[in-house]
Amino acid sequence: MIQTFLQGFIKIHILHHAAEEPVYGLWIIEELAEHGYKLSPGTLYPLLHSLDKEGYLKQTEKLVEGKIRKYYSTTAKGRKVLAEVKPKIKELVEEVVFNR
């Protein structure tokens, strides 16, 4: 149940990091775990694929230690939505957390 509410935060978190530098699945899982999110690959990869399909992320492949690793970067569309949502997040945090 809580996962449903957190999914939007997870998407934003992914867009944020993918805007800074290309990221890959296991790194995202570990990064989100540091913030208390517990995602399995079975949850994360469909989310990444949907963000890619919707045009918010773009995927590139790189050979790493003999294996193909898929990296994700935020697209112009993803950066635009990230810029639009940041003020909304700030407003929400101020209201919900700080009662302003």
DSSP file (Angstrom, degrees, kcal/mol; ACC not computed):
  #  RESIDUE AA STRUCTURE BP1 BP2  ACC     N-H-->O    O-->H-N    N-H-->O    O-->H-N    TCO  KAPPA ALPHA  PHI   PSI    X-CA   Y-CA   Z-CA
    1    1 A M    >>        0   0    0      0, 0.0     4,-0.9     0, 0.0     3,-0.7   0.000 360.0 360.0 360.0 -48.9    0.0    0.0    0.0
    2    2 A I  H 3>  +     0   0    0      1,-0.2     4,-2.1     2,-0.2     3,-0.4   0.844 360.0  66.5 -64.6 -31.7    2.7    2.5    1.0
    3    3 A Q  H 3> S+     0   0    0      1,-0.2     4,-1.3     2,-0.2    -1,-0.2   0.857  95.0  58.0 -57.2 -35.9    4.6    1.6   -2.2
    4    4 A T  H <4 S+     0   0    0     -3,-0.7     4,-0.4     1,-0.2    -1,-0.2   0.905 109.4  43.2 -61.0 -42.3    1.8    3.1   -4.3
    5    5 A F  H  < S+     0   0    0     -4,-0.9     3,-0.5    -3,-0.4     4,-0.5   0.845 114.8  49.8 -71.7 -34.3    2.2    6.5   -2.5
    6    6 A L  H  X S+     0   0    0     -4,-2.1     4,-2.4     1,-0.2     3,-0.2   0.646  86.4  86.0 -81.0 -14.7    6.0    6.4   -2.8
    7    7 A Q  H  X S+     0   0    0     -4,-1.3     4,-2.3     1,-0.2    -1,-0.2   0.865  88.1  51.6 -58.5 -38.1    6.2    5.5   -6.5
    8    8 A G  H  > S+     0   0    0     -3,-0.5     4,-2.1    -4,-0.4    -1,-0.2   0.905 110.3  48.9 -64.0 -41.0    6.0    9.2   -7.5
    9    9 A F  H  > S+     0   0    0     -4,-0.5     4,-2.6    -3,-0.2    -2,-0.2   0.891 110.1  52.2 -64.4 -38.6    8.8   10.1   -5.1
   10   10 A I  H  X S+     0   0    0     -4,-2.4     4,-2.5     2,-0.2    -2,-0.2   0.925 108.5  50.0 -64.1 -44.9   10.9    7.2   -6.5
   11   11 A K  H  X S+     0   0    0     -4,-2.3     4,-2.6     1,-0.2    -1,-0.2   0.920 112.7  47.0 -59.3 -44.4   10.3    8.4  -10.1
   12   12 A I  H  X S+     0   0    0     -4,-2.1     4,-2.6     2,-0.2    -1,-0.2   0.904 110.6  52.3 -65.1 -41.5   11.4   11.9   -9.2
   13   13 A H  H  X S+     0   0    0     -4,-2.6     4,-2.2     2,-0.2     5,-0.2   0.911 110.7  48.1 -60.5 -43.3   14.4   10.6   -7.3
   14   14 A I  H  X S+     0   0    0     -4,-2.5     4,-2.8     2,-0.2     5,-0.2   0.940 111.9  48.6 -63.3 -48.1   15.5    8.6  -10.4
   15   15 A L  H  X S+     0   0    0     -4,-2.6     4,-1.4     1,-0.2    -2,-0.2   0.903 109.7  54.1 -58.8 -41.2   15.0   11.6  -12.7
   16   16 A H  H  X S+     0   0    0     -4,-2.6     4,-0.9     1,-0.2     3,-0.3   0.948 114.1  38.5 -58.5 -51.8   17.0   13.7  -10.3
   17   17 A H  H >X S+     0   0    0     -4,-2.2     4,-2.0     1,-0.2     3,-0.5   0.882 113.6  54.8 -70.5 -37.4   20.0   11.4  -10.3
   18   18 A A  H 3< S+     0   0    0     -4,-2.8    56,-1.5     1,-0.2    -1,-0.2   0.719 104.4  56.7 -69.4 -19.2   19.8   10.6  -14.0
   19   19 A A  H 3< S+     0   0    0     -4,-1.4    -1,-0.2    -3,-0.3    -2,-0.2   0.772 107.6  48.4 -77.6 -27.7   19.9   14.3  -14.7
   20   20 A E  H << S-     0   0    0     -4,-0.9    -2,-0.2    -3,-0.5    -1,-0.1   0.893 133.8 -27.8 -77.8 -42.0   23.2   14.6  -12.8
   21   21 A E  S  < S-     0   0    0     -4,-2.0    -1,-0.3    51,-0.1    51,-0.1  -0.960  81.6 -72.2-166.7 157.6   24.9   11.6  -14.6
   22   22 A P        -     0   0    0      0, 0.0     2,-0.3     0, 0.0    51,-0.2  -0.327  53.0-166.4 -59.2 139.3   23.9    8.4  -16.3
   23   23 A V  E     -A   72   0A   0     49,-2.3    49,-3.3    -5,-0.1     2,-0.3  -0.867   8.9-147.5-126.7 159.1   22.7    5.8  -13.7
   24   24 A Y  E  >  -A   71   0A   0     -2,-0.3     4,-2.3    47,-0.2     3,-0.2  -0.862  32.0 -98.4-127.5 164.1   22.1    2.0  -13.9
   25   25 A G  H  > S+     0   0    0     45,-0.5     4,-2.5    -2,-0.3     5,-0.2   0.856 116.5  45.2 -50.3 -55.1   19.6   -0.3  -12.1
   26   26 A L  H  > S+     0   0    0      1,-0.2     4,-2.4     2,-0.2    -1,-0.2   0.893 113.0  52.5 -62.1 -38.8   21.7   -1.7   -9.3
   27   27 A W  H  > S+     0   0    0     -3,-0.2     4,-2.9     2,-0.2    -1,-0.2   0.923 109.9  49.1 -61.2 -42.9   23.1    1.7   -8.5
   28   28 A I  H  X S+     0   0    0     -4,-2.3     4,-3.0     2,-0.2     5,-0.3   0.924 109.7  51.3 -62.7 -44.4   19.6    3.1   -8.3
   29   29 A I  H  X S+     0   0    0     -4,-2.5     4,-1.8     1,-0.2    10,-0.3   0.926 114.0  44.1 -57.9 -45.6   18.5    0.3   -6.0
   30   30 A E  H  X S+     0   0    0     -4,-2.4     4,-1.4     2,-0.2    -2,-0.2   0.900 113.7  50.3 -67.7 -41.2   21.4    0.9   -3.7
   31   31 A E  H  X S+     0   0    0     -4,-2.9     4,-0.5     1,-0.2     3,-0.3   0.932 112.5  46.1 -62.7 -46.6   20.9    4.7   -3.8
   32   32 A L  H ><>S+     0   0    0     -4,-3.0     5,-2.5     1,-0.2     3,-1.1   0.846 106.4  59.8 -66.5 -33.0   17.2    4.4   -2.9
   33   33 A A  H ><5S+     0   0    0     -4,-1.8     3,-1.7    -5,-0.3    -1,-0.2   0.850  96.7  61.2 -62.2 -33.7   18.0    1.9   -0.2
   34   34 A E  H 3<5S+     0   0    0     -4,-1.4    -1,-0.3    -3,-0.3    -2,-0.2   0.735 106.5  47.0 -64.1 -20.5   20.1    4.6    1.5
   35   35 A H  T <<5S-     0   0    0     -3,-1.1    -1,-0.3    -4,-0.5    -2,-0.2   0.224 128.4 -96.6-105.1  11.9   16.9    6.6    1.7
   36   36 A G  T < 5S+     0   0    0     -3,-1.7     2,-0.4     1,-0.3    -3,-0.2   0.490  80.7 133.4  90.4   3.5   14.8    3.8    3.1
   37   37 A Y      < -     0   0    0     -5,-2.5     2,-0.7    -6,-0.1    -1,-0.3  -0.751  40.7-158.3 -88.2 132.0   13.2    2.6   -0.2
   38   38 A K        +     0   0    0     -2,-0.4     2,-0.4    -3,-0.1    -8,-0.1  -0.871  21.3 169.7-113.3  98.9   13.3   -1.1   -0.7
   39   39 A L        -     0   0    0     -2,-0.7    -6,-0.1   -10,-0.3    -7,-0.0  -0.900  21.6-150.3-112.2 136.5   13.0   -1.9   -4.4
   40   40 A S    >>  -     0   0    0     -2,-0.4     4,-2.7     1,-0.1     3,-1.4  -0.628  32.6-110.7 -92.3 160.1   13.5   -5.2   -6.0
   41   41 A P  H 3> S+     0   0    0      0, 0.0     4,-2.3     0, 0.0    -1,-0.1   0.861 119.9  62.1 -56.9 -33.7   14.7   -5.4   -9.6
   42   42 A G  H 34 S+     0   0    0      1,-0.2    -3,-0.0     2,-0.2     0, 0.0   0.713 111.7  37.2 -66.3 -20.4   11.2   -6.7  -10.5
   43   43 A T  H <> S+     0   0    0     -3,-1.4     4,-1.0     2,-0.1    -1,-0.2   0.820 119.2  46.8 -93.7 -42.6    9.8   -3.4   -9.3
   44   44 A L  H  X S+     0   0    0     -4,-2.7     4,-2.6     1,-0.2     3,-0.3   0.940 105.8  54.2 -69.8 -49.0   12.6   -1.0  -10.6
   45   45 A Y  H  X S+     0   0    0     -4,-2.3     4,-2.7     1,-0.3     5,-0.2   0.884 107.2  49.1 -63.4 -41.2   13.2   -2.3  -14.1
   46   46 A P  H  > S+     0   0    0      0, 0.0     4,-2.1     0, 0.0    -1,-0.3   0.884 112.4  51.4 -61.1 -34.2    9.5   -2.0  -15.3
   47   47 A L  H  X S+     0   0    0     -4,-1.0     4,-2.3    -3,-0.3    -2,-0.2   0.930 111.0  46.4 -65.9 -46.1    9.6    1.6  -13.8
   48   48 A L  H  X S+     0   0    0     -4,-2.6     4,-2.2     1,-0.2    -1,-0.2   0.914 112.4  51.1 -61.0 -43.3   12.8    2.4  -15.7
   49   49 A H  H  X S+     0   0    0     -4,-2.7     4,-2.9    -5,-0.2    -1,-0.2   0.882 110.3  48.9 -64.2 -37.9   11.3    1.0  -18.9
   50   50 A S  H  X S+     0   0    0     -4,-2.1     4,-2.4     2,-0.2    -1,-0.2   0.904 110.7  49.6 -69.6 -39.3    8.1    3.0  -18.5
   51   51 A L  H  <>S+     0   0    0     -4,-2.3     5,-2.4     2,-0.2     6,-1.5   0.866 114.3  46.9 -64.7 -35.1   10.1    6.2  -17.9
   52   52 A D  H ><5S+     0   0    0     -4,-2.2     3,-1.3     4,-0.2    -2,-0.2   0.939 112.5  48.2 -68.5 -48.9   12.1    5.4  -21.0
   53   53 A K  H 3<5S+     0   0    0     -4,-2.9    -2,-0.2     1,-0.3    -1,-0.2   0.857 110.4  52.2 -61.1 -36.8    9.1    4.6  -23.1
   54   54 A E  T 3<5S-     0   0    0     -4,-2.4    -1,-0.3    -5,-0.2    -2,-0.2   0.536 118.6-112.4 -79.8  -6.4    7.3    7.8  -22.0
   55   55 A G  T < 5S+     0   0    0     -3,-1.3    23,-0.5    -4,-0.3    22,-0.4   0.596  88.6 111.4  90.0  11.5   10.4    9.8  -23.0
   56   56 A Y  S   <S+     0   0    0     -5,-2.4    19,-2.0    -6,-0.2     2,-0.3   0.750  83.4  29.1 -86.9 -26.4   11.5   11.0  -19.6
   57   57 A L  E     -B   74   0A   0     -6,-1.5     2,-0.4    17,-0.3    -2,-0.3  -0.912  69.1-149.4-126.2 155.7   14.7    8.8  -19.7
   58   58 A K  E     -B   73   0A   0     15,-2.6    15,-2.3    -2,-0.3     2,-0.4  -0.979  16.1-140.1-123.7 145.7   16.9    7.6  -22.5
   59   59 A Q  E     +B   72   0A   0     -2,-0.4     2,-0.3    13,-0.2    13,-0.2  -0.837  19.5 177.4-107.7 137.4   18.7    4.3  -22.3
   60   60 A T  E     -B   71   0A   0     11,-2.5    11,-3.4    -2,-0.4     2,-0.4  -0.956  20.4-134.7-131.1 155.1   22.3    3.6  -23.6
   61   61 A E  E     -B   70   0A   0     -2,-0.3     2,-0.4     9,-0.2     9,-0.2  -0.874  19.8-179.1-113.8 144.7   24.2    0.4  -23.3
   62   62 A K  E     -B   69   0A   0      7,-2.3     7,-3.2    -2,-0.4     2,-0.6  -0.999  30.6-119.3-141.3 139.6   27.9    0.1  -22.3
   63   63 A L  E     +B   68   0A   0     -2,-0.4     2,-0.4     5,-0.2     5,-0.2  -0.703  37.0 176.5 -80.2 119.1   30.1   -3.0  -22.0
   64   64 A V  E >   -B   67   0A   0      3,-3.6     3,-1.8    -2,-0.6    -2,-0.0  -0.981  67.1 -21.2-129.9 118.3   31.2   -3.3  -18.4
   65   65 A E  T 3  S-     0   0    0     -2,-0.4    -1,-0.1     1,-0.3     3,-0.1   0.877 128.2 -49.4  50.6  44.0   33.3   -6.3  -17.3
   66   66 A G  T 3  S+     0   0    0      1,-0.2     2,-0.3     0, 0.0    -1,-0.3   0.488 122.3  97.1  79.8   3.2   32.1   -8.4  -20.2
   67   67 A K  E <  S- B   0  64A   0     -3,-1.8    -3,-3.6    -5,-0.0     2,-0.5  -0.917  77.2-113.6-124.6 151.0   28.4   -7.6  -19.7
   68   68 A I  E     - B   0  63A   0     -2,-0.3     2,-0.5    -5,-0.2    -5,-0.2  -0.723  32.5-166.0 -82.5 124.4   26.1   -5.1  -21.2
   69   69 A R  E     - B   0  62A   0     -7,-3.2    -7,-2.3    -2,-0.5     2,-0.6  -0.943  13.1-138.2-112.8 133.4   25.0   -2.5  -18.7
   70   70 A K  E     - B   0  61A   0     -2,-0.5   -45,-0.5    -9,-0.2     2,-0.3  -0.800  18.8-164.5 -93.1 124.1   22.0   -0.3  -19.4
   71   71 A Y  E     -AB  24  60A   0    -11,-3.4   -11,-2.5    -2,-0.6     2,-0.4  -0.828   4.5-150.6-106.8 146.8   22.5    3.3  -18.3
   72   72 A Y  E     -AB  23  59A   0    -49,-3.3   -49,-2.3    -2,-0.3     2,-0.3  -0.963  12.6-177.8-122.0 133.8   19.7    5.8  -18.0
   73   73 A S  E     - B   0  58A   0    -15,-2.3   -15,-2.6    -2,-0.4     2,-0.3  -0.943  33.8-106.0-125.5 149.4   19.9    9.6  -18.5
   74   74 A T  E     - B   0  57A   0    -56,-1.5   -17,-0.3    -2,-0.3   -18,-0.1  -0.576  35.4-143.1 -75.0 134.4   17.2   12.2  -18.1
   75   75 A T     >  -     0   0    0    -19,-2.0     4,-2.7    -2,-0.3     5,-0.2  -0.276  32.3 -94.9 -84.9 176.4   15.9   13.6  -21.4
   76   76 A A  H  > S+     0   0    0      1,-0.2     4,-2.2     2,-0.2     5,-0.1   0.900 130.1  51.6 -59.1 -40.5   14.9   17.2  -22.1
   77   77 A K  H  > S+     0   0    0    -22,-0.4     4,-2.2     1,-0.2    -1,-0.2   0.899 110.4  48.5 -62.9 -40.9   11.3   16.1  -21.4
   78   78 A G  H  > S+     0   0    0    -23,-0.5     4,-2.2   -22,-0.2    -2,-0.2   0.892 111.0  49.3 -66.8 -40.4   12.5   14.5  -18.1
   79   79 A R  H  X S+     0   0    0     -4,-2.7     4,-2.4     2,-0.2    -2,-0.2   0.871 110.0  52.8 -66.4 -36.0   14.4   17.7  -17.1
   80   80 A K  H  X S+     0   0    0     -4,-2.2     4,-2.0    -5,-0.2    -2,-0.2   0.945 111.3  44.1 -64.8 -47.5   11.4   19.8  -17.9
   81   81 A V  H  X S+     0   0    0     -4,-2.2     4,-2.1     1,-0.2    -2,-0.2   0.879 112.5  53.8 -66.6 -35.6    9.0   17.8  -15.7
   82   82 A L  H  X S+     0   0    0     -4,-2.2     4,-1.8     1,-0.2    -1,-0.2   0.920 109.1  48.2 -62.5 -44.0   11.7   17.7  -12.9
   83   83 A A  H  < S+     0   0    0     -4,-2.4    -1,-0.2     1,-0.2    -2,-0.2   0.864 113.2  48.7 -64.2 -35.9   11.9   21.5  -13.0
   84   84 A E  H  X S+     0   0    0     -4,-2.0     4,-0.5     1,-0.2    -1,-0.2   0.836 113.5  45.7 -72.6 -32.7    8.2   21.7  -12.9
   85   85 A V  H  X S+     0   0    0     -4,-2.1     4,-2.5     1,-0.2     5,-0.2   0.760  94.2  76.2 -86.0 -24.6    7.8   19.3  -10.0
   86   86 A K  H  X S+     0   0    0     -4,-1.8     4,-2.4     1,-0.2     5,-0.2   0.911  96.5  46.5 -56.3 -47.1   10.5   20.7   -7.7
   87   87 A P  H  > S+     0   0    0      0, 0.0     4,-2.4     0, 0.0    -1,-0.2   0.871 112.2  52.5 -63.7 -32.6    8.6   23.8   -6.6
   88   88 A K  H  X S+     0   0    0     -4,-0.5     4,-2.5     2,-0.2    -2,-0.2   0.895 108.8  49.5 -67.4 -39.4    5.6   21.5   -5.9
   89   89 A I  H  X S+     0   0    0     -4,-2.5     4,-2.9     2,-0.2     5,-0.2   0.934 110.8  49.9 -63.2 -45.8    7.7   19.2   -3.8
   90   90 A K  H  X S+     0   0    0     -4,-2.4     4,-2.5     1,-0.2    -2,-0.2   0.930 112.2  47.5 -59.0 -46.5    9.0   22.1   -1.8
   91   91 A E  H  X S+     0   0    0     -4,-2.4     4,-2.0     1,-0.2    -1,-0.2   0.911 113.0  48.7 -62.0 -42.8    5.5   23.4   -1.2
   92   92 A L  H  X S+     0   0    0     -4,-2.5     4,-3.3     2,-0.2     5,-0.4   0.920 111.7  48.5 -64.0 -44.9    4.3   20.0   -0.2
   93   93 A V  H  X>S+     0   0    0     -4,-2.9     4,-2.4     1,-0.2     5,-1.3   0.922 110.8  51.1 -62.7 -44.1    7.2   19.4    2.2
   94   94 A E  H  <5S+     0   0    0     -4,-2.5     6,-2.2    -5,-0.2     4,-0.3   0.892 117.1  40.1 -61.3 -38.8    6.7   22.8    3.8
   95   95 A E  H  X5S+     0   0    0     -4,-2.0     4,-0.7     4,-0.2    -2,-0.2   0.948 124.5  34.4 -75.0 -49.0    3.0   22.1    4.3
   96   96 A V  H  <5S+     0   0    0     -4,-3.3    -3,-0.2    -5,-0.2    -2,-0.2   0.904 130.6  28.4 -76.9 -42.0    3.1   18.5    5.4
   97   97 A V  T  <5S+     0   0    0     -4,-2.4    -3,-0.2    -5,-0.4    -2,-0.1   0.892 133.6  28.1 -88.0 -43.3    6.4   18.4    7.3
   98   98 A F  T  4<S-     0   0    0     -5,-1.3    -3,-0.2    -4,-0.3    -2,-0.1   0.393  94.3-129.7-104.9   2.8    6.7   22.0    8.7
   99   99 A N     <        0   0    0     -4,-0.7    -4,-0.2    -6,-0.3    -3,-0.1   0.871 360.0 360.0  52.7  43.4    2.9   22.9    8.8
  100  100 A R              0   0    0     -6,-2.2    -5,-0.2    -9,-0.1    -1,-0.1   0.414 360.0 360.0 -97.1 360.0    3.5   26.1    6.9
